Amino acid sequence: MLSHPISVAVSELVWRQARVVCQPVRVRLIDALRDGEELSVGELAGRVGISGFDASKHLAVLLAADVVRQRRVGRQSRYRLVRGGQAMQVYEALVSDREARLRAHIDEIE
């Protein structure tokens, strides 16, 4: 818990970064890349259960926010997570302390 109120500027920064990483499809894309593996758009789309077109749109947002890096291999783009960026710090703060409870809840639902 914060010992003092955060400034308007900080709250707006957190909101902008959270907006990038807290969209449901983007959460699943980030989760698919968490093990450090570099994946293509098609591989990510398959793992997340969306079209390649939709995966590309969401990956473009994550790329612009420095959440993922893109590497071209021939005609294919491959993506991996960038650790330590502001958006990833927000994501990790939101997910890390809740992950065990969230996964247990998901297991109960499934």
Secondary structure, DSSP 8 states (H G I E B T S, - for coil): --SS---HHHHHHHHHHHHHH-SHHHHHHHHHHTTS--EEHHHHHHHHTS-HHHHHHHHHHHHHTTSEEEEEETTEEEEEE-TT-HHHHHHHHHHTTTHHHHHHHHHHH-
